[in-house]
Amino acid sequence: MRTHGRWLWLFAALFALRVAAQPLALVVEAPWLPRFESWHGGALPYSALLASQIVILAWLVLTARRVSAGMSAPSRKFGKLLLGAAGLYGGAMVLRLVLGATLLRDDRWFASPPPALFHLVLAGYLFVLGRVHYRHG
């Protein structure tokens, strides 16, 4: 489970960078940093988005810590559920990226790659956590 824990920490760190990058984009203009507006698809007001991201990040850190410390109680059934959710979620975000680059490039929700990429980070986290539960449950 130690290797899985490292992956979980990596995905959590990548998500933490995403949470920090959007407000940073308000004060820093750099070619390597997308503009503030491109960090979300506009489905939620930023305050609601930020609050939800903080809750998600706290859960990522908590579960990564538990897995790394061997304190999780793996369940094969829960692992199957997480693996299925990760596949659907990741597939939907790949489709969002493809549609945003082609047919729906004029629709802001589809044409904003940073959110979809970080949703793939979350899908990756769910996949790794699902493997932990499935393999060790």
C-alpha positions in Angstrom: 0.0 0.0 0.0 3.0 2.3 0.4 3.3 2.8 -3.4 -0.4 3.6 -3.6 0.0 6.1 -0.8 2.7 7.9 -2.8 0.4 8.1 -5.8 -2.4 9.4 -3.7 -0.1 12.1 -2.2 1.0 13.1 -5.8 -2.6 13.5 -7.0 -3.5 15.4 -3.8 -0.5 17.8 -4.4 -1.5 18.3 -8.0 -5.0 19.2 -6.9 -3.6 21.5 -4.2 -1.6 23.3 -7.0 -4.9 23.7 -8.9 -6.7 25.2 -5.9 -3.8 27.7 -5.4 -3.3 28.5 -9.1 -6.7 30.1 -9.8 -6.5 32.9 -7.2 -2.8 33.3 -8.1 -3.9 34.0 -11.6 -5.8 37.1 -10.3 -2.5 38.7 -9.2 0.1 37.2 -11.4 0.1 37.4 -15.2 2.5 34.9 -16.6 2.6 32.9 -19.9 2.8 29.6 -17.9 -0.3 30.4 -15.8 -3.8 30.3 -17.5 -6.0 33.3 -16.9 -8.4 33.2 -13.8 -11.5 32.6 -16.0 -10.0 29.6 -17.7 -9.7 27.7 -14.4 -13.4 26.9 -14.1 -16.2 26.3 -16.6 -18.5 28.8 -15.0 -21.0 26.3 -13.7 -20.5 27.5 -10.1 -19.7 30.9 -8.7 -16.0 31.0 -7.7 -16.8 31.2 -3.9 -18.8 27.9 -4.1 -16.1 26.3 -6.3 -13.3 27.3 -3.9 -15.3 26.0 -0.9 -15.9 22.7 -2.6 -12.3 22.4 -3.6 -11.1 22.9 0.0 -13.5 20.2 1.2 -12.3 17.8 -1.6 -8.6 18.6 -0.8 -9.2 17.9 2.9 -10.7 14.5 1.9 -7.8 13.8 -0.4 -5.2 14.5 2.3 -7.2 12.5 4.9 -7.5 9.4 2.8 -3.9 9.6 1.5 -2.7 9.9 5.1 -4.8 6.9 6.1 -3.6 4.7 3.2 0.0 5.7 3.7 -0.2 4.9 7.4 -1.9 1.6 6.8 -5.0 2.8 8.7 -7.6 2.2 6.0 -9.9 -0.8 6.1 -10.0 -1.9 2.5 -13.2 -3.2 1.0 -13.2 -5.1 -2.3 -16.8 -4.0 -3.0 -16.0 -0.4 -2.4 -12.9 -0.8 -4.6 -15.1 -2.0 -7.5 -17.4 1.0 -7.0 -14.4 3.4 -6.9 -12.8 1.9 -10.0 -16.1 2.1 -11.9 -16.6 5.7 -10.8 -13.0 6.6 -11.8 -13.5 5.1 -15.2 -16.7 6.9 -15.9 -15.4 10.2 -14.5 -12.1 10.0 -16.3 -13.8 9.0 -19.6 -16.3 11.9 -19.3 -13.4 14.3 -18.8 -11.5 12.9 -21.8 -14.6 13.4 -23.9 -15.0 16.9 -22.5 -11.4 17.7 -23.6 -11.9 16.2 -27.1 -15.3 18.0 -27.6 -13.8 21.3 -26.3 -11.0 21.0 -28.8 -13.3 20.2 -31.7 -17.0 20.4 -32.0 -17.8 22.5 -28.9 -14.8 24.9 -28.9 -17.1 27.9 -28.6 -18.8 26.6 -25.4 -16.8 27.9 -22.4 -17.5 24.8 -20.2 -16.1 22.5 -22.9 -13.3 24.8 -24.1 -11.6 25.3 -20.8 -8.9 22.6 -20.6 -7.5 23.3 -17.1 -10.7 22.2 -15.2 -11.0 19.0 -17.3 -7.3 18.2 -16.7 -7.7 18.6 -13.0 -10.9 16.5 -13.0 -8.6 13.8 -14.6 -6.3 14.3 -11.5 -9.3 13.5 -9.3 -10.3 10.6 -11.4 -6.7 9.3 -11.1 -7.0 9.6 -7.3 -10.2 7.6 -7.3 -8.6 5.0 -9.5 -5.6 4.5 -7.2 -7.8 4.5 -4.1 -10.1 2.0 -5.8 -7.1 -0.3 -6.5 -6.1 -0.1 -2.8 -9.5 -1.2 -1.8 -9.9 -3.8 -4.5 -6.4 -5.4 -4.1 -6.3 -5.4 -0.3 -10.0 -5.9 0.5 
